[in-house]
Amino acid sequence: MIIMIRKRVFLGTALFCCFFAALGAVIWAGHAPQVPVFAAGGAPVSVVIDPGHGGEDGGAVSAGGVKESQINLAISLQVNDLLRLMGQRTVLTRSEDVTICDEGLGTVRQRKASDLKNRVALVNATPGAVLLSIHQNSLPSSPVTHGAQVFWNRQEGAETLALLVQDSLNGSVNAGNEKNAKQIPPTIYLMKNITAPGVIVECGFLSNEAETARLQEPSYQRKLAAAVAAGCLRCLAGEEVP
């Protein structure tokens, strides 16, 4: 029993150290002057972490049946843990594999629409909100395409957030396959209707078999989470875009 307890303590400590080693490596790659970017009306910033999809809405699905929603949740929970460990206030749109919809709706379409409206309402009701929406991409027509890419909405400050998160991702998981952050089309309901600066982080491509395997690995999920959290913290600290 003592050996088992010591083993669990060791593993927990090792995981804790891995989080901070990965996060520190990304953060200290840049220079972060302590000037908050998001401070509307002096309200404390709350980072709303949104694991995309959930429940019956699995999102993109790999050829082998891996659902986007489950990977989104795993990465988002780790982003949440990292930011909170660094003292940042956070809010999760969901912490389980569920659809965030109103009760009593009869069709899948109605439940999906309600889910999106409720996510928008949560973000807009959060003072000083900044949105990180975590997703996975898919492009079956090009199964070799891979890598993490960030998209920003049209609210002030979102572009800087996206560029710094993208820079952190390029320095960790996109080495040799660097990508550029882009503005998201105005047709995306969540990003169109929130009143806060927000980004969507597409962590990888479920249409790429090798990347799908990586996205299911806890160690790779930790690496993604550390990069996203670091980019967010760099932005909140007022770091300029490199």
Helices and strands as residue ranges (DSSP letters): H 2-27, G 40-42, E 46-51, H 68-85, E 89-92, H 108-124, E 129-137, E 149-152, H 158-170, E 182-183, H 189-193, E 198-205, H 209-215, H 218-236
